[in-house]
Amino acid sequence: MAAEIGRREGMNWIKTSERLPEIDDFDVLVYCEDTQEMFVGEYIGKFSGRDLFQYACDERGQRIVCNPTHWQPLPEPPSDERREG
């Protein structure tokens, strides 16, 4: 169902092997195929031949990273159509 909604709303996954966001530029949604998990993170660069994205920090402030297979820009936040003017 979520994949179907994403296709309808124009959310397209980009393979990390084809294109990467700029380093430390903006948060993106990443998909890690090995764990089948999605995270919001930012691209921090290539380390030991792997393109790494940071998605959290541990209690000591150390980066928690993943090496996803795909990414996409985050959608725009919802707008409140009932704004008072």
Buried (B, 14 or more C-beta within 10 A) or exposed (E): EEEEEBEEEEBEBBEBEEEBBEEEEEBBBBBBEEEEEBBEBBBBEEEEEEBBBBBEEEEEEEEEBBBBBBBBEEEEEEEEEEEEE
